[in-house]
Amino acid sequence: MKTTLEKAMLLGIGLAATGKEQITLTVGELVKKGEVGRLEIRSLADKLVHRKEEEERQMEARVTERVQTIWSEQSQVVLEELEQLKLRVLALEQNKDLHN
C-alpha cells in the first residue's frame, strides 16, 4: 500500500516539475518567435502558472480519492478476515471443550 501511495506522490511531483519547466520554455519560445510582446509575458506566465496549479489541485484530489478508496477496500477485507478468524477460533475452542 505504501509503495502505491509513494508512486502516486512521485508522479504528482514529477508532473508539477515538468509543468513549470514547460511553462518557462513555452513562454520563452513565444517571445523568440515574436508571438508575445514583452508586456504580455508576465500576464501569460501568470495565467499558465495558475492553470498548472489548478490542474495539480485537481490531480491531487483524484489521487487522494483513489488512495482513500483503496484504503477503505483493504480495511474492509482485513475486518472480514478478522471476523472469519474469530469464528474459527470459537469453533476450535468449542471442539476442544467437547473432547475434554
Backbone torsions as a table, in degrees:
resi	resn	phi	psi	omega
1	MET	NA	-44.2	-179.0
2	LYS	-62.4	-37.5	-179.0
3	THR	-62.8	-43.1	179.6
4	THR	-63.4	-43.5	179.2
5	LEU	-63.2	-44.0	179.5
6	GLU	-61.9	-42.5	179.5
7	LYS	-62.8	-41.3	179.6
8	ALA	-63.1	-42.1	179.9
9	MET	-66.0	-43.0	179.6
10	LEU	-64.5	-37.4	177.1
11	LEU	-61.2	-45.5	178.6
12	GLY	-61.7	-42.2	179.0
13	ILE	-64.8	-42.2	179.1
14	GLY	-62.7	-43.8	178.6
15	LEU	-65.0	-38.2	179.4
16	ALA	-64.2	-45.1	-179.5
17	ALA	-64.5	-43.2	179.1
18	THR	-63.0	-39.5	-179.1
19	GLY	-60.9	-44.7	-178.8
20	LYS	-65.8	-43.1	178.3
21	GLU	-62.8	-41.0	-178.9
22	GLN	-65.4	-38.7	177.6
23	ILE	-61.1	-46.8	-179.8
24	THR	-60.3	-45.3	179.8
25	LEU	-64.8	-43.5	-177.9
26	THR	-63.1	-47.3	179.0
27	VAL	-62.5	-42.5	178.6
28	GLY	-60.2	-42.6	179.5
29	GLU	-66.0	-40.3	179.3
30	LEU	-64.4	-37.0	178.0
31	VAL	-67.0	-45.3	-179.9
32	LYS	-59.4	-39.6	-178.5
33	LYS	-78.2	-9.8	-180.0
34	GLY	80.0	12.2	-178.8
35	GLU	-80.0	-18.0	179.3
36	VAL	-131.8	130.6	178.6
37	GLY	-77.2	161.4	-179.3
38	ARG	-58.8	-33.3	-179.5
39	LEU	-71.5	-26.4	-177.7
40	GLU	-85.3	-13.9	-175.1
41	ILE	-56.9	-50.4	-176.0
42	ARG	-61.8	-45.8	-179.7
43	SER	-62.5	-45.3	179.8
44	LEU	-63.7	-45.1	179.9
45	ALA	-62.4	-41.9	178.8
46	ASP	-62.1	-44.0	178.9
47	LYS	-62.5	-43.2	-179.3
48	LEU	-66.3	-41.0	178.6
49	VAL	-64.9	-43.1	178.8
50	HIS	-60.7	-44.0	179.1
51	ARG	-62.6	-43.6	179.4
52	LYS	-62.2	-43.4	-179.5
53	GLU	-63.9	-39.6	178.1
54	GLU	-64.4	-42.7	177.8
55	GLU	-63.4	-37.8	177.6
56	GLU	-63.9	-42.5	178.3
57	ARG	-62.1	-42.4	179.2
58	GLN	-65.1	-42.1	179.7
59	MET	-65.3	-42.3	179.2
60	GLU	-61.5	-40.0	178.8
61	ALA	-64.4	-41.1	178.9
62	ARG	-65.8	-43.2	179.8
63	VAL	-64.3	-44.9	179.4
64	THR	-60.1	-44.9	179.6
65	GLU	-61.1	-43.2	-179.0
66	ARG	-66.8	-43.1	179.1
67	VAL	-62.3	-41.9	178.5
68	GLN	-63.9	-38.5	177.8
69	THR	-63.4	-47.0	179.6
70	ILE	-62.3	-44.5	-179.8
71	TRP	-59.9	-44.0	179.9
72	SER	-63.4	-43.7	178.9
73	GLU	-62.6	-43.5	-179.3
74	GLN	-66.0	-39.4	178.9
75	SER	-62.7	-40.6	179.0
76	GLN	-63.1	-41.6	179.0
77	VAL	-62.1	-44.0	-180.0
78	VAL	-62.3	-43.1	179.0
79	LEU	-63.6	-40.3	178.3
80	GLU	-64.7	-42.6	178.6
81	GLU	-64.5	-39.1	178.7
82	LEU	-62.8	-43.5	178.9
83	GLU	-62.7	-41.4	177.9
84	GLN	-63.2	-40.6	178.6
85	LEU	-65.3	-39.5	177.3
86	LYS	-60.6	-43.3	179.6
87	LEU	-64.5	-39.4	178.9
88	ARG	-65.1	-43.2	179.2
89	VAL	-62.8	-43.9	178.4
90	LEU	-59.9	-44.1	179.3
91	ALA	-64.2	-41.2	178.4
92	LEU	-64.8	-41.4	178.7
93	GLU	-64.1	-40.8	178.9
94	GLN	-66.4	-40.3	179.3
95	ASN	-64.1	-40.6	179.1
96	LYS	-64.6	-43.6	179.0
97	ASP	-61.8	-35.2	178.9
98	LEU	-68.0	-32.4	-178.0
99	HIS	-89.2	-6.4	179.4
100	ASN	-100.0	NA	NA
